[in-house]
Structure formats: C-alpha cells, structure tokens
Amino acid sequence: MATESQINANRANAQSSTGPSSPEGKLKSSHNALKTGLTGRTILLPTDDVAAYENFVEILKLKYQPYDAYEKHLCQSIADTEWRLLRIPTLETGYFALGRHELAGECAHEPNEQVRAAMLEALIDRTYKKDLRNLALQERRLRAQLAKFVAELKQLQEDREAVQFQRRNRVMNHVERPMGFQPPWNIVELFGFEFVR
C-alpha cells in the first residue's frame, strides 16, 4: 500500500502532467494509441490514399447492392474491414524490411550468403515475434468479423427476396383471367419461374 508521502508526491506530479494544450498537440496525442489501424474507430491512416479507399467502397457497394440504411451500414462495415485486412501484408513486409535494416550487422560475420539470409530471417522472426503474432491475431479477428458482416448482409438480402417472391406469387395467383386467356408475355421469361395454382 502506498504511503501518505507517496500519494502526495503522485498528486503533485499529476498537477504538472496536464497533457497537450495546443490544438496541434491535442490532435497528435489523439492518435497516440493508433499504431497499425487494425483496431479502433480510425479506418484511414494519414498515409492512406483517400481516393483509393472511396473507390474501394464504391466497388463493394456495386458488388453487394445494399437496399436500405442498415444494409448500407453493413456494406460500409465490410469495406472498412477489408481495407484493414489489405493493410496487414504491408505491415508484415514493413517489419521484415525494418528487421533487415536493423539486424543485418548481427549476421555479417557469416560468409555463406544463403546461411546469412536464413540467419537474418530467423533473427527478424525472433526479434519481431510479438508484433508478427499480433498481426496474425488481428488478421484472424478481422476475417471472422468480415465473415459475420457478409453473412448478415446476405441473409437480409435473401429474406427480402423471399418476401418479394411471395408477394409476386400472391398477386399473380389472385389475378382473374378469362377462360383461354394468354398473357402478352411469357411468364417463365418474365419471372424466371412458372406459377402453379
């Protein structure tokens, strides 16, 4: 348990640690926890290409054809999750590039080039093991999240299509037709199926 003098010292230190006061400092500190952009609310990193992201979102909207506000929200969640997944190979490559730069000197004594390269890769893996494991963990988490969003969106769309099918079927079954009447269209071609009474 802390003594009274330690508690007073902590309180005094806390008074001088008030954080940033300028708008620039506050903005910078708001990104302190942002390292990879794989978690949290921030989707785009300062280095991301905004136009490429917006184009990516539009491609997925064309693919999934969201119908209402909730489906649009799910489509956006799918796009954001896939965008984060696309970031993972770049981060992994960055760790290995950084490791080759920082650790090359530790393997320079090995005369055989292939052995030196293998040693360097192993040293990088050992040095950045926690970071690389975290990337793999985040990738699994994001893939599970993506599968959940896609499944939910597809289920909503299938349910909506089933309701629309039932409505069309009810309407077509309640239409009074004179004896021998042939509609001016081919029902099979029009709807892709034939109504049976």
Stockholm file with secondary structure:
# STOCKHOLM 1.0

chainA/1-197         MATESQINANRANAQSSTGPSSPEGKLKSSHNALKTGLTGRTILLPTDDVAAYENFVEILKLKYQPYDAYEKHLCQSIADTEWRLLRIPTLETGYFALGRHELAGECAHEPNEQVRAAMLEALIDRTYKKDLRNLALQERRLRAQLAKFVAELKQLQEDREAVQFQRRNRVMNHVERPMGFQPPWNIVELFGFEFVR
#=GR chainA/1-197 SS CCCHHHHHHHHHHHHHCCCCCSHHHHHHHHTTTCSSSSSSSCCSCTTSCHHHHHHHHHHHHHHHCCCSHHHHHHHHHHHHHHHHHHHHHHHHHHHHHHHHHHHGGGGTTCCCHHHHHHHHHHHHHHHTHHHHHHHHHHHHHHHHHHHHHHHHHHHHHHHHHHHHHHHHHHHHHTCCCCTTCCCSSCHHHHHSSCCCC
#=GC SS_cons         CCCHHHHHHHHHHHHHCCCCCSHHHHHHHHTTTCSSSSSSSCCSCTTSCHHHHHHHHHHHHHHHCCCSHHHHHHHHHHHHHHHHHHHHHHHHHHHHHHHHHHHGGGGTTCCCHHHHHHHHHHHHHHHTHHHHHHHHHHHHHHHHHHHHHHHHHHHHHHHHHHHHHHHHHHHHHTCCCCTTCCCSSCHHHHHSSCCCC
//
